[in-house]
Amino acid sequence: MVVYFENYMELIHDSGKDLKVADRKGRIALGSKYAGRHFSMREQSDGTALLVPVLIVPAKDRPITSQGLADIFGWLETLERDWDRRESLSPTSALIASAREVLALLQASALARGLTWSNPHIGCNELGEITLEWLIDSRTLTVFVRSEERVDYLKTWGANIETEMEEGEINRIVDFVALSHWLYRGSTQSK
């Protein structure tokens, strides 16, 4: 089979299996492996139609925007040394920026898995480190943004320090995904 592309003025040889034809309503069937997936169609200036896979996020889950992150962390930027009258340090601007990135990665991993998202309680400790804390059912996840290079976590699901708590360091994006999955797994808030 020879196929002629109107806008490209080129000929290709194809067995026909990859050739898609739009029906009378302009619909094209992509095949069962794409069933249920969402795509954005972008028409290029040369007439090419580009399908881009997209994730649809319900409005109620309110993805964090850069302005939303600025609002959430804004109060930390107002803290000065001795903010608690105990000689505690205030977080640096660079640490606040790192905490914003950490929060955005955690939310993205939750939404990508179709999990309900809830914003954490955000705090600061006496060392000027930023804490992000979630309590979902019996699970608590506390993420400590200690420096621009170091982010730790503490998971708890009971009071026994030996059998119901775990701590570790977050080094890779997959660590964020695993923590998000653990936090919402079996939760009454998960979808």
MODELLER restraints for C-alpha pairs under 7 A, 6 or more apart:
rsr = mdl.restraints
at = mdl.atoms
rsr.add(forms.Gaussian(group=physical.xy_distance, feature=features.Distance(at['CA:1:A'], at['CA:13:A']), mean=5.81, stdev=0.5))
rsr.add(forms.Gaussian(group=physical.xy_distance, feature=features.Distance(at['CA:1:A'], at['CA:14:A']), mean=5.63, stdev=0.5))
rsr.add(forms.Gaussian(group=physical.xy_distance, feature=features.Distance(at['CA:1:A'], at['CA:15:A']), mean=5.99, stdev=0.5))
rsr.add(forms.Gaussian(group=physical.xy_distance, feature=features.Distance(at['CA:1:A'], at['CA:16:A']), mean=6.72, stdev=0.5))
rsr.add(forms.Gaussian(group=physical.xy_distance, feature=features.Distance(at['CA:2:A'], at['CA:11:A']), mean=6.44, stdev=0.5))
rsr.add(forms.Gaussian(group=physical.xy_distance, feature=features.Distance(at['CA:2:A'], at['CA:12:A']), mean=5.72, stdev=0.5))
rsr.add(forms.Gaussian(group=physical.xy_distance, feature=features.Distance(at['CA:2:A'], at['CA:13:A']), mean=4.88, stdev=0.5))
rsr.add(forms.Gaussian(group=physical.xy_distance, feature=features.Distance(at['CA:2:A'], at['CA:14:A']), mean=6.49, stdev=0.5))
rsr.add(forms.Gaussian(group=physical.xy_distance, feature=features.Distance(at['CA:3:A'], at['CA:11:A']), mean=5.69, stdev=0.5))
rsr.add(forms.Gaussian(group=physical.xy_distance, feature=features.Distance(at['CA:3:A'], at['CA:12:A']), mean=5.47, stdev=0.5))
rsr.add(forms.Gaussian(group=physical.xy_distance, feature=features.Distance(at['CA:3:A'], at['CA:13:A']), mean=6.54, stdev=0.5))
rsr.add(forms.Gaussian(group=physical.xy_distance, feature=features.Distance(at['CA:4:A'], at['CA:10:A']), mean=5.98, stdev=0.5))
rsr.add(forms.Gaussian(group=physical.xy_distance, feature=features.Distance(at['CA:4:A'], at['CA:11:A']), mean=4.92, stdev=0.5))
rsr.add(forms.Gaussian(group=physical.xy_distance, feature=features.Distance(at['CA:4:A'], at['CA:12:A']), mean=6.89, stdev=0.5))
rsr.add(forms.Gaussian(group=physical.xy_distance, feature=features.Distance(at['CA:5:A'], at['CA:11:A']), mean=6.81, stdev=0.5))
rsr.add(forms.Gaussian(group=physical.xy_distance, feature=features.Distance(at['CA:7:A'], at['CA:46:A']), mean=6.79, stdev=0.5))
rsr.add(forms.Gaussian(group=physical.xy_distance, feature=features.Distance(at['CA:7:A'], at['CA:47:A']), mean=6.67, stdev=0.5))
rsr.add(forms.Gaussian(group=physical.xy_distance, feature=features.Distance(at['CA:20:A'], at['CA:28:A']), mean=6.47, stdev=0.5))
rsr.add(forms.Gaussian(group=physical.xy_distance, feature=features.Distance(at['CA:21:A'], at['CA:28:A']), mean=6.19, stdev=0.5))
rsr.add(forms.Gaussian(group=physical.xy_distance, feature=features.Distance(at['CA:22:A'], at['CA:28:A']), mean=4.77, stdev=0.5))
rsr.add(forms.Gaussian(group=physical.xy_distance, feature=features.Distance(at['CA:38:A'], at['CA:53:A']), mean=5.93, stdev=0.5))
rsr.add(forms.Gaussian(group=physical.xy_distance, feature=features.Distance(at['CA:38:A'], at['CA:54:A']), mean=5.61, stdev=0.5))
rsr.add(forms.Gaussian(group=physical.xy_distance, feature=features.Distance(at['CA:38:A'], at['CA:55:A']), mean=6.84, stdev=0.5))
rsr.add(forms.Gaussian(group=physical.xy_distance, feature=features.Distance(at['CA:39:A'], at['CA:51:A']), mean=5.79, stdev=0.5))
rsr.add(forms.Gaussian(group=physical.xy_distance, feature=features.Distance(at['CA:39:A'], at['CA:52:A']), mean=5.20, stdev=0.5))
rsr.add(forms.Gaussian(group=physical.xy_distance, feature=features.Distance(at['CA:39:A'], at['CA:53:A']), mean=4.40, stdev=0.5))
rsr.add(forms.Gaussian(group=physical.xy_distance, feature=features.Distance(at['CA:39:A'], at['CA:54:A']), mean=5.34, stdev=0.5))
rsr.add(forms.Gaussian(group=physical.xy_distance, feature=features.Distance(at['CA:40:A'], at['CA:51:A']), mean=5.64, stdev=0.5))
rsr.add(forms.Gaussian(group=physical.xy_distance, feature=features.Distance(at['CA:40:A'], at['CA:52:A']), mean=5.10, stdev=0.5))
rsr.add(forms.Gaussian(group=physical.xy_distance, feature=features.Distance(at['CA:40:A'], at['CA:53:A']), mean=6.40, stdev=0.5))
rsr.add(forms.Gaussian(group=physical.xy_distance, feature=features.Distance(at['CA:40:A'], at['CA:54:A']), mean=6.45, stdev=0.5))
rsr.add(forms.Gaussian(group=physical.xy_distance, feature=features.Distance(at['CA:41:A'], at['CA:49:A']), mean=6.47, stdev=0.5))
rsr.add(forms.Gaussian(group=physical.xy_distance, feature=features.Distance(at['CA:41:A'], at['CA:50:A']), mean=5.56, stdev=0.5))
rsr.add(forms.Gaussian(group=physical.xy_distance, feature=features.Distance(at['CA:41:A'], at['CA:51:A']), mean=4.64, stdev=0.5))
rsr.add(forms.Gaussian(group=physical.xy_distance, feature=features.Distance(at['CA:41:A'], at['CA:52:A']), mean=6.38, stdev=0.5))
rsr.add(forms.Gaussian(group=physical.xy_distance, feature=features.Distance(at['CA:42:A'], at['CA:49:A']), mean=5.76, stdev=0.5))
rsr.add(forms.Gaussian(group=physical.xy_distance, feature=features.Distance(at['CA:42:A'], at['CA:50:A']), mean=5.07, stdev=0.5))
rsr.add(forms.Gaussian(group=physical.xy_distance, feature=features.Distance(at['CA:42:A'], at['CA:51:A']), mean=6.48, stdev=0.5))
rsr.add(forms.Gaussian(group=physical.xy_distance, feature=features.Distance(at['CA:43:A'], at['CA:49:A']), mean=4.52, stdev=0.5))
rsr.add(forms.Gaussian(group=physical.xy_distance, feature=features.Distance(at['CA:43:A'], at['CA:50:A']), mean=6.16, stdev=0.5))
rsr.add(forms.Gaussian(group=physical.xy_distance, feature=features.Distance(at['CA:61:A'], at['CA:116:A']), mean=6.65, stdev=0.5))
rsr.add(forms.Gaussian(group=physical.xy_distance, feature=features.Distance(at['CA:61:A'], at['CA:117:A']), mean=5.96, stdev=0.5))
rsr.add(forms.Gaussian(group=physical.xy_distance, feature=features.Distance(at['CA:64:A'], at['CA:104:A']), mean=6.81, stdev=0.5))
rsr.add(forms.Gaussian(group=physical.xy_distance, feature=features.Distance(at['CA:69:A'], at['CA:100:A']), mean=6.21, stdev=0.5))
rsr.add(forms.Gaussian(group=physical.xy_distance, feature=features.Distance(at['CA:79:A'], at['CA:90:A']), mean=5.67, stdev=0.5))
rsr.add(forms.Gaussian(group=physical.xy_distance, feature=features.Distance(at['CA:80:A'], at['CA:90:A']), mean=5.40, stdev=0.5))
rsr.add(forms.Gaussian(group=physical.xy_distance, feature=features.Distance(at['CA:81:A'], at['CA:87:A']), mean=6.59, stdev=0.5))
rsr.add(forms.Gaussian(group=physical.xy_distance, feature=features.Distance(at['CA:81:A'], at['CA:88:A']), mean=5.98, stdev=0.5))
rsr.add(forms.Gaussian(group=physical.xy_distance, feature=features.Distance(at['CA:81:A'], at['CA:89:A']), mean=4.81, stdev=0.5))
rsr.add(forms.Gaussian(group=physical.xy_distance, feature=features.Distance(at['CA:81:A'], at['CA:90:A']), mean=5.17, stdev=0.5))
rsr.add(forms.Gaussian(group=physical.xy_distance, feature=features.Distance(at['CA:82:A'], at['CA:88:A']), mean=4.77, stdev=0.5))
rsr.add(forms.Gaussian(group=physical.xy_distance, feature=features.Distance(at['CA:82:A'], at['CA:89:A']), mean=6.24, stdev=0.5))
rsr.add(forms.Gaussian(group=physical.xy_distance, feature=features.Distance(at['CA:88:A'], at['CA:126:A']), mean=4.30, stdev=0.5))
rsr.add(forms.Gaussian(group=physical.xy_distance, feature=features.Distance(at['CA:88:A'], at['CA:127:A']), mean=6.17, stdev=0.5))
rsr.add(forms.Gaussian(group=physical.xy_distance, feature=features.Distance(at['CA:88:A'], at['CA:128:A']), mean=6.92, stdev=0.5))
rsr.add(forms.Gaussian(group=physical.xy_distance, feature=features.Distance(at['CA:89:A'], at['CA:126:A']), mean=5.73, stdev=0.5))
rsr.add(forms.Gaussian(group=physical.xy_distance, feature=features.Distance(at['CA:89:A'], at['CA:127:A']), mean=5.31, stdev=0.5))
rsr.add(forms.Gaussian(group=physical.xy_distance, feature=features.Distance(at['CA:89:A'], at['CA:128:A']), mean=4.63, stdev=0.5))
rsr.add(forms.Gaussian(group=physical.xy_distance, feature=features.Distance(at['CA:90:A'], at['CA:128:A']), mean=4.52, stdev=0.5))
rsr.add(forms.Gaussian(group=physical.xy_distance, feature=features.Distance(at['CA:91:A'], at['CA:128:A']), mean=4.32, stdev=0.5))
rsr.add(forms.Gaussian(group=physical.xy_distance, feature=features.Distance(at['CA:91:A'], at['CA:129:A']), mean=6.04, stdev=0.5))
rsr.add(forms.Gaussian(group=physical.xy_distance, feature=features.Distance(at['CA:94:A'], at['CA:148:A']), mean=6.93, stdev=0.5))
rsr.add(forms.Gaussian(group=physical.xy_distance, feature=features.Distance(at['CA:95:A'], at['CA:147:A']), mean=5.94, stdev=0.5))
rsr.add(forms.Gaussian(group=physical.xy_distance, feature=features.Distance(at['CA:95:A'], at['CA:148:A']), mean=5.76, stdev=0.5))
rsr.add(forms.Gaussian(group=physical.xy_distance, feature=features.Distance(at['CA:98:A'], at['CA:148:A']), mean=5.74, stdev=0.5))
rsr.add(forms.Gaussian(group=physical.xy_distance, feature=features.Distance(at['CA:99:A'], at['CA:130:A']), mean=6.90, stdev=0.5))
rsr.add(forms.Gaussian(group=physical.xy_distance, feature=features.Distance(at['CA:99:A'], at['CA:145:A']), mean=6.02, stdev=0.5))
rsr.add(forms.Gaussian(group=physical.xy_distance, feature=features.Distance(at['CA:105:A'], at['CA:176:A']), mean=6.76, stdev=0.5))
rsr.add(forms.Gaussian(group=physical.xy_distance, feature=features.Distance(at['CA:106:A'], at['CA:176:A']), mean=5.52, stdev=0.5))
rsr.add(forms.Gaussian(group=physical.xy_distance, feature=features.Distance(at['CA:106:A'], at['CA:177:A']), mean=6.88, stdev=0.5))
rsr.add(forms.Gaussian(group=physical.xy_distance, feature=features.Distance(at['CA:106:A'], at['CA:180:A']), mean=6.34, stdev=0.5))
rsr.add(forms.Gaussian(group=physical.xy_distance, feature=features.Distance(at['CA:107:A'], at['CA:117:A']), mean=6.66, stdev=0.5))
rsr.add(forms.Gaussian(group=physical.xy_distance, feature=features.Distance(at['CA:109:A'], at['CA:176:A']), mean=6.77, stdev=0.5))
rsr.add(forms.Gaussian(group=physical.xy_distance, feature=features.Distance(at['CA:109:A'], at['CA:177:A']), mean=5.04, stdev=0.5))
rsr.add(forms.Gaussian(group=physical.xy_distance, feature=features.Distance(at['CA:109:A'], at['CA:180:A']), mean=6.59, stdev=0.5))
rsr.add(forms.Gaussian(group=physical.xy_distance, feature=features.Distance(at['CA:110:A'], at['CA:117:A']), mean=6.54, stdev=0.5))
rsr.add(forms.Gaussian(group=physical.xy_distance, feature=features.Distance(at['CA:110:A'], at['CA:180:A']), mean=5.58, stdev=0.5))
rsr.add(forms.Gaussian(group=physical.xy_distance, feature=features.Distance(at['CA:110:A'], at['CA:181:A']), mean=6.89, stdev=0.5))
rsr.add(forms.Gaussian(group=physical.xy_distance, feature=features.Distance(at['CA:111:A'], at['CA:117:A']), mean=6.98, stdev=0.5))
rsr.add(forms.Gaussian(group=physical.xy_distance, feature=features.Distance(at['CA:114:A'], at['CA:191:A']), mean=6.84, stdev=0.5))
rsr.add(forms.Gaussian(group=physical.xy_distance, feature=features.Distance(at['CA:115:A'], at['CA:184:A']), mean=6.93, stdev=0.5))
rsr.add(forms.Gaussian(group=physical.xy_distance, feature=features.Distance(at['CA:115:A'], at['CA:190:A']), mean=5.31, stdev=0.5))
rsr.add(forms.Gaussian(group=physical.xy_distance, feature=features.Distance(at['CA:115:A'], at['CA:191:A']), mean=5.81, stdev=0.5))
rsr.add(forms.Gaussian(group=physical.xy_distance, feature=features.Distance(at['CA:116:A'], at['CA:189:A']), mean=6.21, stdev=0.5))
rsr.add(forms.Gaussian(group=physical.xy_distance, feature=features.Distance(at['CA:116:A'], at['CA:190:A']), mean=5.35, stdev=0.5))
rsr.add(forms.Gaussian(group=physical.xy_distance, feature=features.Distance(at['CA:116:A'], at['CA:191:A']), mean=6.35, stdev=0.5))
rsr.add(forms.Gaussian(group=physical.xy_distance, feature=features.Distance(at['CA:120:A'], at['CA:132:A']), mean=5.58, stdev=0.5))
rsr.add(forms.Gaussian(group=physical.xy_distance, feature=features.Distance(at['CA:120:A'], at['CA:133:A']), mean=5.01, stdev=0.5))
rsr.add(forms.Gaussian(group=physical.xy_distance, feature=features.Distance(at['CA:120:A'], at['CA:134:A']), mean=4.95, stdev=0.5))
rsr.add(forms.Gaussian(group=physical.xy_distance, feature=features.Distance(at['CA:121:A'], at['CA:132:A']), mean=5.75, stdev=0.5))
rsr.add(forms.Gaussian(group=physical.xy_distance, feature=features.Distance(at['CA:121:A'], at['CA:133:A']), mean=5.06, stdev=0.5))
rsr.add(forms.Gaussian(group=physical.xy_distance, feature=features.Distance(at['CA:121:A'], at['CA:134:A']), mean=6.50, stdev=0.5))
rsr.add(forms.Gaussian(group=physical.xy_distance, feature=features.Distance(at['CA:122:A'], at['CA:131:A']), mean=5.69, stdev=0.5))
rsr.add(forms.Gaussian(group=physical.xy_distance, feature=features.Distance(at['CA:122:A'], at['CA:132:A']), mean=4.77, stdev=0.5))
rsr.add(forms.Gaussian(group=physical.xy_distance, feature=features.Distance(at['CA:122:A'], at['CA:133:A']), mean=6.49, stdev=0.5))
rsr.add(forms.Gaussian(group=physical.xy_distance, feature=features.Distance(at['CA:123:A'], at['CA:130:A']), mean=5.78, stdev=0.5))
rsr.add(forms.Gaussian(group=physical.xy_distance, feature=features.Distance(at['CA:123:A'], at['CA:131:A']), mean=4.99, stdev=0.5))
rsr.add(forms.Gaussian(group=physical.xy_distance, feature=features.Distance(at['CA:123:A'], at['CA:132:A']), mean=6.56, stdev=0.5))
rsr.add(forms.Gaussian(group=physical.xy_distance, feature=features.Distance(at['CA:124:A'], at['CA:130:A']), mean=4.54, stdev=0.5))
rsr.add(forms.Gaussian(group=physical.xy_distance, feature=features.Distance(at['CA:124:A'], at['CA:131:A']), mean=5.74, stdev=0.5))
rsr.add(forms.Gaussian(group=physical.xy_distance, feature=features.Distance(at['CA:129:A'], at['CA:144:A']), mean=6.77, stdev=0.5))
rsr.add(forms.Gaussian(group=physical.xy_distance, feature=features.Distance(at['CA:129:A'], at['CA:145:A']), mean=5.82, stdev=0.5))
rsr.add(forms.Gaussian(group=physical.xy_distance, feature=features.Distance(at['CA:129:A'], at['CA:146:A']), mean=4.93, stdev=0.5))
rsr.add(forms.Gaussian(group=physical.xy_distance, feature=features.Distance(at['CA:130:A'], at['CA:144:A']), mean=5.89, stdev=0.5))
rsr.add(forms.Gaussian(group=physical.xy_distance, feature=features.Distance(at['CA:130:A'], at['CA:145:A']), mean=5.12, stdev=0.5))
rsr.add(forms.Gaussian(group=physical.xy_distance, feature=features.Distance(at['CA:130:A'], at['CA:146:A']), mean=6.75, stdev=0.5))
rsr.add(forms.Gaussian(group=physical.xy_distance, feature=features.Distance(at['CA:131:A'], at['CA:142:A']), mean=6.62, stdev=0.5))
rsr.add(forms.Gaussian(group=physical.xy_distance, feature=features.Distance(at['CA:131:A'], at['CA:143:A']), mean=5.60, stdev=0.5))
rsr.add(forms.Gaussian(group=physical.xy_distance, feature=features.Distance(at['CA:131:A'], at['CA:144:A']), mean=4.70, stdev=0.5))
rsr.add(forms.Gaussian(group=physical.xy_distance, feature=features.Distance(at['CA:131:A'], at['CA:145:A']), mean=6.22, stdev=0.5))
rsr.add(forms.Gaussian(group=physical.xy_distance, feature=features.Distance(at['CA:132:A'], at['CA:142:A']), mean=5.60, stdev=0.5))
rsr.add(forms.Gaussian(group=physical.xy_distance, feature=features.Distance(at['CA:132:A'], at['CA:143:A']), mean=5.07, stdev=0.5))
rsr.add(forms.Gaussian(group=physical.xy_distance, feature=features.Distance(at['CA:132:A'], at['CA:144:A']), mean=6.63, stdev=0.5))
rsr.add(forms.Gaussian(group=physical.xy_distance, feature=features.Distance(at['CA:133:A'], at['CA:141:A']), mean=5.64, stdev=0.5))
rsr.add(forms.Gaussian(group=physical.xy_distance, feature=features.Distance(at['CA:133:A'], at['CA:142:A']), mean=4.35, stdev=0.5))
rsr.add(forms.Gaussian(group=physical.xy_distance, feature=features.Distance(at['CA:133:A'], at['CA:143:A']), mean=6.37, stdev=0.5))
rsr.add(forms.Gaussian(group=physical.xy_distance, feature=features.Distance(at['CA:134:A'], at['CA:140:A']), mean=5.58, stdev=0.5))
rsr.add(forms.Gaussian(group=physical.xy_distance, feature=features.Distance(at['CA:134:A'], at['CA:141:A']), mean=5.26, stdev=0.5))
rsr.add(forms.Gaussian(group=physical.xy_distance, feature=features.Distance(at['CA:134:A'], at['CA:142:A']), mean=6.54, stdev=0.5))
rsr.add(forms.Gaussian(group=physical.xy_distance, feature=features.Distance(at['CA:135:A'], at['CA:141:A']), mean=6.64, stdev=0.5))
rsr.add(forms.Gaussian(group=physical.xy_distance, feature=features.Distance(at['CA:136:A'], at['CA:183:A']), mean=6.80, stdev=0.5))
rsr.add(forms.Gaussian(group=physical.xy_distance, feature=features.Distance(at['CA:136:A'], at['CA:187:A']), mean=6.77, stdev=0.5))
rsr.add(forms.Gaussian(group=physical.xy_distance, feature=features.Distance(at['CA:137:A'], at['CA:187:A']), mean=6.34, stdev=0.5))
rsr.add(forms.Gaussian(group=physical.xy_distance, feature=features.Distance(at['CA:138:A'], at['CA:157:A']), mean=5.52, stdev=0.5))
rsr.add(forms.Gaussian(group=physical.xy_distance, feature=features.Distance(at['CA:139:A'], at['CA:156:A']), mean=5.81, stdev=0.5))
rsr.add(forms.Gaussian(group=physical.xy_distance, feature=features.Distance(at['CA:139:A'], at['CA:157:A']), mean=4.57, stdev=0.5))
rsr.add(forms.Gaussian(group=physical.xy_distance, feature=features.Distance(at['CA:139:A'], at['CA:183:A']), mean=6.39, stdev=0.5))
rsr.add(forms.Gaussian(group=physical.xy_distance, feature=features.Distance(at['CA:140:A'], at['CA:155:A']), mean=5.78, stdev=0.5))
rsr.add(forms.Gaussian(group=physical.xy_distance, feature=features.Distance(at['CA:140:A'], at['CA:156:A']), mean=5.17, stdev=0.5))
rsr.add(forms.Gaussian(group=physical.xy_distance, feature=features.Distance(at['CA:140:A'], at['CA:157:A']), mean=6.38, stdev=0.5))
rsr.add(forms.Gaussian(group=physical.xy_distance, feature=features.Distance(at['CA:141:A'], at['CA:154:A']), mean=5.85, stdev=0.5))
rsr.add(forms.Gaussian(group=physical.xy_distance, feature=features.Distance(at['CA:141:A'], at['CA:155:A']), mean=4.69, stdev=0.5))
rsr.add(forms.Gaussian(group=physical.xy_distance, feature=features.Distance(at['CA:141:A'], at['CA:156:A']), mean=6.58, stdev=0.5))
rsr.add(forms.Gaussian(group=physical.xy_distance, feature=features.Distance(at['CA:141:A'], at['CA:183:A']), mean=6.84, stdev=0.5))
rsr.add(forms.Gaussian(group=physical.xy_distance, feature=features.Distance(at['CA:142:A'], at['CA:153:A']), mean=5.56, stdev=0.5))
rsr.add(forms.Gaussian(group=physical.xy_distance, feature=features.Distance(at['CA:142:A'], at['CA:154:A']), mean=5.19, stdev=0.5))
rsr.add(forms.Gaussian(group=physical.xy_distance, feature=features.Distance(at['CA:142:A'], at['CA:155:A']), mean=6.55, stdev=0.5))
rsr.add(forms.Gaussian(group=physical.xy_distance, feature=features.Distance(at['CA:143:A'], at['CA:151:A']), mean=6.98, stdev=0.5))
rsr.add(forms.Gaussian(group=physical.xy_distance, feature=features.Distance(at['CA:143:A'], at['CA:152:A']), mean=5.77, stdev=0.5))
rsr.add(forms.Gaussian(group=physical.xy_distance, feature=features.Distance(at['CA:143:A'], at['CA:153:A']), mean=4.35, stdev=0.5))
rsr.add(forms.Gaussian(group=physical.xy_distance, feature=features.Distance(at['CA:143:A'], at['CA:154:A']), mean=6.53, stdev=0.5))
rsr.add(forms.Gaussian(group=physical.xy_distance, feature=features.Distance(at['CA:144:A'], at['CA:151:A']), mean=5.62, stdev=0.5))
rsr.add(forms.Gaussian(group=physical.xy_distance, feature=features.Distance(at['CA:144:A'], at['CA:152:A']), mean=5.09, stdev=0.5))
rsr.add(forms.Gaussian(group=physical.xy_distance, feature=features.Distance(at['CA:144:A'], at['CA:153:A']), mean=5.92, stdev=0.5))
rsr.add(forms.Gaussian(group=physical.xy_distance, feature=features.Distance(at['CA:145:A'], at['CA:151:A']), mean=4.64, stdev=0.5))
rsr.add(forms.Gaussian(group=physical.xy_distance, feature=features.Distance(at['CA:145:A'], at['CA:152:A']), mean=6.67, stdev=0.5))
rsr.add(forms.Gaussian(group=physical.xy_distance, feature=features.Distance(at['CA:151:A'], at['CA:169:A']), mean=5.91, stdev=0.5))
rsr.add(forms.Gaussian(group=physical.xy_distance, feature=features.Distance(at['CA:151:A'], at['CA:170:A']), mean=5.44, stdev=0.5))
rsr.add(forms.Gaussian(group=physical.xy_distance, feature=features.Distance(at['CA:152:A'], at['CA:168:A']), mean=5.66, stdev=0.5))
rsr.add(forms.Gaussian(group=physical.xy_distance, feature=features.Distance(at['CA:152:A'], at['CA:169:A']), mean=4.17, stdev=0.5))
rsr.add(forms.Gaussian(group=physical.xy_distance, feature=features.Distance(at['CA:152:A'], at['CA:170:A']), mean=5.58, stdev=0.5))
rsr.add(forms.Gaussian(group=physical.xy_distance, feature=features.Distance(at['CA:153:A'], at['CA:167:A']), mean=5.52, stdev=0.5))
rsr.add(forms.Gaussian(group=physical.xy_distance, feature=features.Distance(at['CA:153:A'], at['CA:168:A']), mean=5.51, stdev=0.5))
rsr.add(forms.Gaussian(group=physical.xy_distance, feature=features.Distance(at['CA:153:A'], at['CA:169:A']), mean=6.13, stdev=0.5))
rsr.add(forms.Gaussian(group=physical.xy_distance, feature=features.Distance(at['CA:154:A'], at['CA:166:A']), mean=5.74, stdev=0.5))
rsr.add(forms.Gaussian(group=physical.xy_distance, feature=features.Distance(at['CA:154:A'], at['CA:167:A']), mean=4.37, stdev=0.5))
rsr.add(forms.Gaussian(group=physical.xy_distance, feature=features.Distance(at['CA:154:A'], at['CA:168:A']), mean=6.79, stdev=0.5))
rsr.add(forms.Gaussian(group=physical.xy_distance, feature=features.Distance(at['CA:155:A'], at['CA:165:A']), mean=5.52, stdev=0.5))
rsr.add(forms.Gaussian(group=physical.xy_distance, feature=features.Distance(at['CA:155:A'], at['CA:166:A']), mean=5.14, stdev=0.5))
rsr.add(forms.Gaussian(group=physical.xy_distance, feature=features.Distance(at['CA:155:A'], at['CA:167:A']), mean=6.23, stdev=0.5))
rsr.add(forms.Gaussian(group=physical.xy_distance, feature=features.Distance(at['CA:156:A'], at['CA:164:A']), mean=5.73, stdev=0.5))
rsr.add(forms.Gaussian(group=physical.xy_distance, feature=features.Distance(at['CA:156:A'], at['CA:165:A']), mean=4.36, stdev=0.5))
rsr.add(forms.Gaussian(group=physical.xy_distance, feature=features.Distance(at['CA:156:A'], at['CA:166:A']), mean=6.55, stdev=0.5))
rsr.add(forms.Gaussian(group=physical.xy_distance, feature=features.Distance(at['CA:157:A'], at['CA:164:A']), mean=5.34, stdev=0.5))
rsr.add(forms.Gaussian(group=physical.xy_distance, feature=features.Distance(at['CA:157:A'], at['CA:165:A']), mean=6.49, stdev=0.5))
rsr.add(forms.Gaussian(group=physical.xy_distance, feature=features.Distance(at['CA:158:A'], at['CA:164:A']), mean=5.08, stdev=0.5))
rsr.add(forms.Gaussian(group=physical.xy_distance, feature=features.Distance(at['CA:184:A'], at['CA:190:A']), mean=5.91, stdev=0.5))
